[in-house]
Amino acid sequence: MQRGLPSINMQDVDHQSPHPNEYDQVEAALSDALQLALVALRLIDNDQDVYPHYFAPDNRDMVKEVYETVAGICGTGNVLLSNIHIQTTDFNPPICDEYTLAHMIGQDTETPVIVLYPPHV
């Protein structure tokens, strides 16, 4: 099983400070997302409580496929995830604000970028 993981910009995300630093936190968040996808997959077929709260009943197969892709269950996994670049430096003009914790741009390209909420905003 192959899992594509987003890259974390080492120049942009603090990885020099004592642990846990910003890099550790981003890396832990990515790992948590994979683990949550695996938990969702384990429960999705029989869940009648959480799933209907967030998704339409007719979309169960499609939602399951998305979680399988994120978790790397489908054959080679989703190598597109390894094209995602994570940074904490916002763009100019900024795309994050006090109500936006993260923003993705270029999702229709081969090199999408996720900007995590910059602490200085």
C-alpha positions in Angstrom: 0.0 0.0 0.0 1.4 3.4 -1.0 0.2 6.6 0.6 0.9 10.0 -0.9 1.6 12.6 1.8 1.6 16.3 1.3 5.0 18.0 1.5 5.7 20.5 4.3 7.8 23.6 3.4 10.9 23.3 5.6 11.8 26.9 5.0 8.4 28.2 5.9 7.4 25.9 8.8 9.5 26.1 12.0 11.4 22.9 12.4 14.3 24.3 14.5 12.5 25.1 17.7 12.4 22.6 20.6 9.8 19.8 20.0 6.9 19.9 19.5 7.5 22.7 17.0 5.3 23.9 14.1 6.6 21.2 11.8 5.8 18.5 14.3 2.3 19.9 14.7 1.7 19.9 10.9 3.1 16.4 10.6 0.9 15.2 13.4 -2.2 16.8 11.8 -1.5 14.9 8.6 -1.1 11.7 10.5 -4.3 12.3 12.4 -6.2 12.9 9.1 -5.1 9.5 7.8 -6.1 7.9 11.1 -9.5 9.6 11.0 -10.0 8.4 7.5 -9.3 4.8 8.6 -11.8 5.1 11.5 -14.4 6.5 9.1 -13.9 3.6 6.8 -14.3 1.1 9.6 -17.6 2.6 10.6 -19.1 4.0 7.4 -21.1 0.9 6.2 -23.2 0.5 9.3 -23.2 4.0 10.8 -26.7 5.5 11.1 -25.8 8.4 13.5 -22.8 10.4 12.3 -22.8 9.7 8.6 -26.4 11.0 7.9 -25.5 14.2 9.8 -22.8 15.2 7.3 -23.6 13.3 4.1 -26.6 12.3 1.9 -27.6 8.6 2.2 -27.2 8.1 -1.6 -23.6 9.3 -1.5 -22.3 6.6 0.8 -20.2 4.8 -1.9 -18.7 8.0 -3.1 -17.8 9.2 0.4 -16.3 5.8 1.1 -14.2 6.1 -2.0 -12.9 9.5 -0.9 -11.9 8.1 2.5 -10.2 5.1 0.8 -8.3 7.4 -1.4 -7.1 9.6 1.5 -6.1 6.5 3.5 -4.3 4.9 0.6 -6.6 1.8 0.5 -7.2 1.7 -3.2 -4.3 -0.1 -4.8 -1.5 2.5 -5.0 -3.3 5.2 -3.0 -3.7 8.7 -4.2 -0.3 10.0 -5.4 -1.9 13.4 -6.0 -1.8 13.9 -2.2 2.0 14.0 -2.5 1.7 17.0 -4.8 0.1 19.1 -2.1 2.5 21.7 -0.6 1.8 23.0 2.9 3.0 26.4 4.0 2.1 28.8 6.8 3.2 32.0 5.0 0.1 33.7 3.5 0.0 35.2 0.1 -0.2 38.9 -0.8 -3.0 39.8 -0.8 -3.8 37.4 2.1 -6.3 34.6 1.6 -6.6 33.7 5.2 -8.3 35.7 7.9 -9.6 35.3 11.4 -12.4 33.0 10.1 -10.3 30.9 7.8 -8.1 28.2 9.4 -6.8 26.9 6.1 -7.2 27.6 2.4 -6.4 25.5 -0.6 -5.5 27.0 -4.0 -4.6 25.4 -7.3 -6.7 22.3 -6.5 -7.3 21.8 -10.2 -3.6 21.8 -11.0 -0.8 19.3 -10.4 0.7 21.3 -7.6 -2.0 22.5 -5.2 -1.0 24.5 -2.1 -2.6 24.4 1.3 -2.0 27.6 3.4 -2.5 26.9 7.1 -3.7 29.8 9.2 -0.6 32.0 9.6 -0.1 32.9 13.3 0.7 36.5 12.5 -2.7 37.2 10.8 
